[in-house]
């Protein structure tokens, strides 16, 4: 589980329900990390209220630090919780790519072919 989650608000008061919601969403990303990166992963969440001419908008940015990489996602919407949901989806895809890069997967066919080749040499 990702224990190092730092949540800060810029021109935005972070209440307890928002803090719990963000923590829940970010800790879910743990399942997309490779096992070696789970202990050292940390997240920095910046929640910002942006005053615009047509009304207030909320901007959320998450900087996710994993070994040898820094993953970032940013989004602006009318609702803060919706911005966190969108960022969670963006980080999910980035973490899947990171996991594919960091762990070289061997397909079933590749493993079986190597086994067959080594067995055939012994005969």
C-alpha positions in Angstrom: 0.0 0.0 0.0 1.2 3.5 -0.8 1.7 5.1 2.6 3.5 8.3 1.6 0.7 10.4 0.2 1.1 14.2 0.7 -2.1 16.2 0.0 -1.8 20.0 -0.2 -4.3 22.7 -1.2 -3.6 25.9 -3.0 -6.4 28.5 -2.6 -8.5 25.5 -1.6 -9.4 24.2 1.8 -8.9 20.4 1.9 -11.6 19.0 4.1 -11.6 15.5 5.7 -13.9 13.9 3.1 -11.8 15.1 0.2 -8.7 13.9 1.9 -10.2 10.4 2.5 -11.5 10.3 -1.1 -8.1 11.2 -2.6 -6.3 8.7 -0.3 -8.6 5.9 -1.3 -8.2 6.6 -5.0 -4.4 6.9 -4.8 -4.0 3.8 -2.7 -5.9 1.8 -5.3 -3.1 2.4 -7.8 -0.9 0.1 -5.7 -2.2 -2.9 -7.6 -0.8 -1.6 -10.9 2.8 -1.3 -9.4 5.3 -4.1 -9.7 6.2 -5.7 -6.4 9.7 -4.2 -6.2 8.2 -0.6 -6.4 5.4 -0.9 -3.9 7.5 -0.1 -0.8 9.2 3.0 -2.2 6.3 4.6 -4.1 5.1 8.0 -3.0 2.5 10.5 -4.2 2.2 14.2 -4.0 -1.3 15.6 -4.6 -1.9 19.3 -5.3 -5.5 20.5 -5.3 -6.0 24.1 -6.5 -9.0 26.3 -7.0 -8.7 28.5 -10.1 -11.0 31.6 -10.3 -12.1 32.2 -13.8 -14.5 34.7 -15.4 -17.3 32.1 -15.9 -17.0 30.6 -12.4 -14.6 28.6 -10.3 -12.8 25.6 -11.6 -10.7 23.0 -9.7 -7.4 21.8 -10.8 -5.8 18.6 -9.5 -2.3 17.4 -10.1 -0.6 14.2 -8.9 3.1 13.6 -9.0 3.7 9.9 -8.5 7.3 8.8 -7.7 8.3 5.2 -8.4 11.9 3.9 -8.7 13.7 5.5 -11.7 10.5 7.3 -12.9 8.3 10.3 -12.0 4.8 10.0 -13.3 2.5 13.1 -13.5 -1.1 13.7 -14.3 -3.1 17.0 -14.3 -6.7 17.9 -15.0 -9.1 20.8 -14.6 -12.8 20.4 -14.1 -15.8 22.0 -12.4 -15.8 19.4 -9.6 -12.7 18.5 -7.5 -13.7 14.9 -7.0 -14.3 14.4 -10.8 -10.8 15.7 -11.4 -9.3 13.1 -9.1 -11.2 10.4 -10.9 -9.9 11.5 -14.3 -6.3 11.6 -12.9 -6.7 8.2 -11.4 -7.5 6.8 -14.9 -4.6 8.6 -16.4 -2.1 7.4 -13.8 -3.5 3.8 -14.2 -2.4 3.7 -17.9 1.0 5.2 -17.1 1.6 2.7 -14.4 0.6 -0.2 -16.7 3.2 1.0 -19.2 5.8 1.4 -16.4 5.2 -2.1 -15.2 5.6 -3.5 -18.8 8.9 -1.6 -19.1 10.3 -2.6 -15.7 9.4 -6.3 -15.8 10.3 -8.3 -18.9 7.5 -10.7 -19.4 8.1 -14.1 -21.0 5.1 -15.5 -22.7 4.1 -19.1 -22.2 5.2 -20.1 -25.7 8.6 -18.6 -25.1 9.1 -20.5 -21.9 7.9 -23.8 -23.4 10.0 -23.4 -26.5 13.1 -23.0 -24.4 12.2 -26.0 -22.3 11.7 -28.1 -25.4 15.0 -27.0 -26.9 17.0 -27.8 -23.8 15.2 -31.2 -23.4 15.9 -32.0 -27.1 19.6 -31.3 -26.7 19.8 -33.8 -23.8 18.4 -36.6 -26.0 
